[in-house]
Amino acid sequence: MENLFVIKIGGNVIDDEKSLLSFLDLLAGIEGKKILVHGGGKIASKIGEQLGIAANYVNGRRITDAATIDLVTMVYGGLVNKKIVAQLQARKINAVGITGADANIVPAVKRPVKEVDYGFVGDVKDQEINVVQLASFLEQNLVPVFAPLTHDGQGQMLNTNADTIASAVAVALSKLYQVRLIYCFEKKGVLENVNDEQSVVTLITKDIYKYLVDQHKLFDGILPKIDNAFAAIDSGVQEVIIGDAKDLLQNTGERIAGTLIK
């Protein structure tokens, strides 16, 4: 099976133009098949302020009301996505910018209302990802660039977590490719001590993870990423890496710089 890299880039790199351009330089240097999934960063909140649309968060998650879904569709699917695609074209990478609605690639369902009504937020229908269409892009040497948006099949766009999209796409394509899922952010990897950049945990298995959690050695913010990683591995993804965006090239090779989860 051919190798495929599914790479997710987080908000802080999206927000800093210099960091983003450096990251795209590295992405352009990766040979072979690749998919990029990007977050939204803080740009939507800034533009929302200009338009009089206030950002509303509960437990660190954006509430996506009717005005906000229009805003993030414009910003994530338009401004952010197309700027990245244009920069990749400048680097001779033939990218195609998409949302989950395009070619019905990532269908989703609006999140049910429980303690909190998150509004127009999507939960991916993992079993319905359009693998054939995605593989067609890859076989044409196109690089899909996903905005963090899906749809419900009834005409409604849905704001959707980029980590989740990356994981779902990686799992779906693991039937056709040897997939390495790479989560890029501003840290060197999973840190045993959040205040010490050198305390990278280079390998996490389920046993090691249980030990680290029992000993309270990991900060809470990284736990959902690790849980996502194990879920992906249990469903067919070969391995997952969490690491610094600056180390992307190294993390596509054998001697990784971040945290390997397997």
C-alpha positions as CSV (number, residue, x, y, z in Angstrom):
1,M,0.0,0.0,0.0
2,E,1.2,3.5,-0.9
3,N,1.9,6.0,1.9
4,L,-0.4,8.9,2.7
5,F,0.1,11.7,5.1
6,V,-2.9,13.4,6.6
7,I,-1.7,16.6,8.3
8,K,-3.7,18.8,10.6
9,I,-2.5,22.4,11.3
10,G,-3.8,24.3,14.3
11,G,-5.1,27.7,15.0
12,N,-2.0,29.4,16.3
13,V,0.0,28.8,13.1
14,I,-3.0,29.9,11.0
15,D,-3.1,33.2,13.0
16,D,0.6,34.0,12.3
17,E,1.3,34.7,8.7
18,K,5.0,34.1,8.9
19,S,4.6,30.8,10.8
20,L,1.9,29.7,8.2
21,L,4.1,30.4,5.2
22,S,7.1,28.6,6.8
23,F,4.8,25.6,7.4
24,L,3.6,25.6,3.8
25,D,7.2,25.7,2.6
26,L,7.7,22.4,4.6
27,L,4.5,20.9,3.4
28,A,5.6,21.6,-0.2
29,G,8.7,19.6,0.5
30,I,6.9,16.4,1.3
31,E,7.0,13.9,-1.5
32,G,4.0,11.6,-2.2
33,K,0.4,11.8,-1.4
34,K,-0.8,14.2,1.3
35,I,-4.0,15.9,2.6
36,L,-4.1,19.1,4.7
37,V,-6.8,19.8,7.2
38,H,-6.7,23.3,8.7
39,G,-8.4,24.9,11.7
40,G,-9.9,28.4,11.7
41,G,-7.7,30.3,14.1
42,K,-8.9,33.6,15.5
43,I,-9.6,35.3,12.2
44,A,-13.3,34.6,12.3
45,S,-13.6,36.2,15.7
46,K,-11.8,39.3,14.5
47,I,-13.9,39.7,11.4
48,G,-17.0,38.9,13.5
49,E,-16.3,41.9,15.7
50,Q,-16.1,44.1,12.6
51,L,-19.5,42.8,11.6
52,G,-21.1,43.0,15.0
53,I,-21.2,39.2,15.6
54,A,-19.9,38.4,19.1
55,A,-18.0,35.2,19.7
56,N,-19.6,33.0,22.3
57,Y,-17.8,30.1,23.9
58,V,-18.9,27.4,26.4
59,N,-16.2,25.1,27.8
60,G,-13.8,26.4,25.2
61,R,-16.0,25.5,22.3
62,R,-17.6,28.1,20.0
63,I,-21.4,28.3,20.0
64,T,-22.4,28.4,16.3
65,D,-25.6,30.3,15.9
66,A,-27.2,31.3,12.5
67,A,-25.0,34.4,12.1
68,T,-21.9,32.6,13.2
69,I,-22.3,29.7,10.8
70,D,-22.5,32.2,7.9
71,L,-19.4,33.9,9.3
72,V,-17.2,30.8,9.7
73,T,-18.4,29.5,6.3
74,M,-17.1,32.7,4.7
75,V,-13.9,32.9,6.7
76,Y,-12.9,29.2,7.1
77,G,-14.2,28.0,3.7
78,G,-13.3,31.2,1.8
79,L,-10.6,33.5,3.2
80,V,-8.5,31.1,5.1
81,N,-8.8,28.1,2.8
82,K,-8.3,29.9,-0.4
83,K,-5.2,31.8,0.9
84,I,-3.6,28.5,1.8
85,V,-4.5,27.0,-1.6
86,A,-3.1,30.1,-3.4
87,Q,0.2,29.9,-1.4
88,L,0.5,26.1,-2.2
89,Q,0.0,26.9,-5.9
90,A,2.8,29.4,-5.6
91,R,5.0,26.5,-4.3
92,K,4.0,24.3,-7.3
93,I,1.7,22.2,-5.2
94,N,-1.6,21.6,-7.1
95,A,-4.0,22.0,-4.2
96,V,-7.8,21.9,-4.2
97,G,-9.6,23.7,-1.4
98,I,-12.7,21.9,-0.1
99,T,-15.2,21.7,2.7
100,G,-17.1,18.5,3.7
101,A,-20.0,19.6,1.5
102,D,-17.9,19.6,-1.7
103,A,-18.5,16.3,-3.6
104,N,-20.4,15.2,-0.4
105,I,-17.0,14.2,1.0
106,V,-17.7,14.6,4.7
107,P,-21.3,14.3,5.6
108,A,-22.2,15.1,9.2
109,V,-25.2,15.4,11.6
110,K,-26.0,18.5,13.7
111,R,-24.9,17.8,17.2
112,P,-27.8,16.9,19.5
113,V,-28.7,19.3,22.2
114,K,-27.8,18.0,25.7
115,E,-26.6,20.2,28.5
116,V,-25.4,22.8,25.9
117,D,-26.9,23.8,22.6
118,Y,-23.8,24.3,20.4
119,G,-25.9,25.3,17.4
120,F,-24.8,24.5,13.9
121,V,-21.9,22.2,14.9
122,G,-21.4,18.9,13.1
123,D,-20.5,15.4,14.2
124,V,-19.0,13.5,11.3
125,K,-20.7,10.5,9.9
126,D,-17.5,8.4,9.8
127,Q,-19.0,5.6,7.7
128,E,-20.2,7.9,5.0
129,I,-17.0,9.7,4.0
130,N,-16.6,9.7,0.2
131,V,-13.5,7.6,0.0
132,V,-13.7,7.1,-3.8
133,Q,-13.8,10.8,-4.5
134,L,-10.9,11.6,-2.1
135,A,-8.8,8.8,-3.6
136,S,-9.6,10.2,-7.1
137,F,-8.1,13.6,-6.0
138,L,-5.0,11.9,-4.7
139,E,-4.6,9.7,-7.8
140,Q,-4.7,12.9,-9.9
141,N,-1.8,14.2,-7.8
142,L,-4.0,16.9,-6.2
143,V,-3.6,17.9,-2.6
144,P,-7.0,18.3,-0.9
145,V,-7.0,21.2,1.6
146,F,-10.0,20.8,4.0
147,A,-11.6,23.7,5.8
148,P,-13.2,22.8,9.2
149,L,-16.7,22.6,7.8
150,T,-19.1,19.8,6.9
151,H,-22.8,19.6,5.9
152,D,-26.0,17.8,7.0
153,G,-27.2,16.7,3.5
154,Q,-30.2,19.0,3.9
155,G,-28.5,22.2,2.8
156,Q,-27.1,23.3,6.1
157,M,-23.4,23.9,6.6
158,L,-21.9,22.8,10.0
159,N,-18.9,24.1,12.0
160,T,-16.8,21.0,12.7
161,N,-13.6,20.3,14.7
162,A,-10.6,20.1,12.4
163,D,-8.9,17.4,14.6
164,T,-12.1,15.2,14.1
165,I,-12.2,15.8,10.4
166,A,-8.5,14.8,10.1
167,S,-9.0,11.7,12.1
168,A,-12.1,10.6,10.2
169,V,-10.5,11.2,6.8
170,A,-7.3,9.3,7.9
171,V,-9.4,6.3,9.1
172,A,-11.5,6.2,6.0
173,L,-8.5,6.2,3.7
174,S,-6.6,3.6,5.7
175,K,-8.4,1.0,3.7
176,L,-6.5,2.2,0.6
177,Y,-3.2,3.6,2.0
178,Q,-0.7,3.3,4.8
179,V,-1.7,6.4,6.7
180,R,0.3,8.5,9.0
181,L,-1.8,11.1,10.8
182,I,0.2,14.2,11.9
183,Y,-1.2,16.8,14.3
184,C,0.9,20.0,14.1
185,F,0.8,22.7,16.7
186,E,3.2,25.0,18.5
187,K,4.6,22.5,21.0
188,K,7.4,20.0,20.3
189,G,5.0,17.1,21.1
190,V,3.2,15.8,24.1
191,L,5.0,17.3,27.1
192,E,5.4,15.5,30.5
193,N,5.9,19.0,32.0
194,V,3.9,21.7,30.2
195,N,6.4,24.3,31.3
196,D,9.4,22.4,29.9
197,E,9.7,22.3,26.1
198,Q,12.3,19.6,26.4
199,S,10.1,17.1,28.3
200,V,8.7,15.5,25.1
201,V,7.3,12.1,25.6
202,T,8.6,10.4,22.4
203,L,6.4,7.3,22.5
204,I,2.9,6.8,23.9
205,T,1.3,3.4,23.9
206,K,-2.0,2.7,25.7
207,D,0.0,1.4,28.8
208,I,2.2,4.5,28.8
209,Y,-0.8,6.7,28.4
210,K,-2.6,5.1,31.4
211,Y,0.5,5.6,33.5
212,L,0.9,9.3,32.5
213,V,-2.7,10.0,33.2
214,D,-2.7,8.2,36.5
215,Q,0.4,10.2,37.6
216,H,-1.2,13.5,36.4
217,K,1.7,14.2,34.1
218,L,-0.2,15.5,31.1
219,F,-2.1,18.8,30.8
220,D,-5.8,18.4,30.2
221,G,-5.8,20.2,26.8
222,I,-3.7,17.4,25.1
223,L,-5.9,14.5,26.3
224,P,-8.6,14.8,23.5
225,K,-5.9,14.8,20.9
226,I,-4.4,11.6,22.3
227,D,-7.8,10.0,22.7
228,N,-8.5,10.9,19.0
229,A,-5.1,9.4,18.1
230,F,-5.9,6.0,19.7
231,A,-9.3,5.9,18.2
232,A,-7.8,6.4,14.8
233,I,-5.2,3.7,15.3
234,D,-7.9,1.3,16.6
235,S,-9.7,1.9,13.3
236,G,-6.8,1.2,10.9
237,V,-4.5,4.3,10.9
238,Q,-0.9,3.0,11.0
239,E,0.5,5.7,13.4
240,V,-0.2,9.2,14.7
241,I,2.3,11.9,15.5
242,I,1.8,15.0,17.6
243,G,4.5,17.6,17.0
244,D,5.7,21.1,16.2
245,A,4.7,22.5,12.9
246,K,8.3,23.5,12.4
247,D,9.3,19.8,12.5
248,L,6.8,18.7,9.9
249,L,9.4,17.3,7.4
250,Q,11.2,15.3,10.1
251,N,7.9,13.9,11.3
252,T,7.2,12.5,7.8
253,G,10.4,10.5,8.0
254,E,11.7,7.7,10.2
255,R,13.4,9.7,13.0
256,I,10.6,11.8,14.2
257,A,10.9,14.8,16.4
258,G,7.5,14.8,18.2
259,T,5.4,12.2,20.0
260,L,4.7,8.9,18.2
261,I,1.4,7.3,19.2
262,K,0.9,3.6,18.3
